[in-house]
């Protein structure tokens, strides 16, 4: 992973300088396959993750120096080790504009578990990221979360950051929240934007997977979708621009979020796992386990 993909990590390191002269230990909850931990490890941190999906936990442990336990995090989860930093992406479906926006009524709401981890571990610094909807339709809940975290003695800084401003070839806007005891500031996002062509240009014509080629009926579906949504520019990936936000909807039938590339022969196909990984700024040596889903 390029350092530019996680610039706030260096700033977190600045906020930690007085905490310990040795490598800092990071607890990553809702760790997934380890993308957030990968950025921290690239900058010298030691990580340990918790993730309830076995394939994701195997991916984490197989690629990172840190280990990932297969465990579902709840507010009752106990943490017995000492950690300097707590990081995580509490499940965002309850607050995403792409979901039903049930917020705190959604059983997938991970914030009570994240708050419990902070209260137990009392790290020097913590970080979580979530969808931008936390600042809008669910802002009242976000403010309540901030109030509880401040009551634990933390200063809070939060900001909407777009990954494309930090060297990632994808427009991906997320809310980042950092809790600290002083010395942290967000970096400026003024990196040169990376394009789809720069990221996956060498893979587009060399990836041969007929199962991913859009059929005539899929093409018609896409055309009807774009017409109904008044889409002026086809939503293919354009090699001279960064990608749209990647979502989980890239596996089967064509949807409005599906990422697709146009081949030189005019056909279109869904992107491959490796292409998706590059657009997320995962290095090519990073191996994913489990099914495509």
Secondary structure, 3 states (H helix, E strand, C coil): CCHHHHHHHHHHHHHHCCCCCCCCEEEEECCCCCHHHHHHHHCCCEEEEEECCHHHHHHHHHHCCCEEEECCCCCCCCCCCCCCEEEECCCCHHHCCCCCCCHHHCCCCCHHHHHHHHHHHCCCEEEEEEEHHHHCCCHHHHHHHHHHHHCCCCEEEEEEEEHHHHCCCECCEEEEEEEECCCCCCCCCCCCCCCHHHHHHHHHCCCCCHHHECCHHHHHHHHHHHHHCCCCCCCCCCCCCCECCCCCCCCCCCCCCCCEEECCCCCEEECCHHHHHHHCCCCCCCCCCCCCC
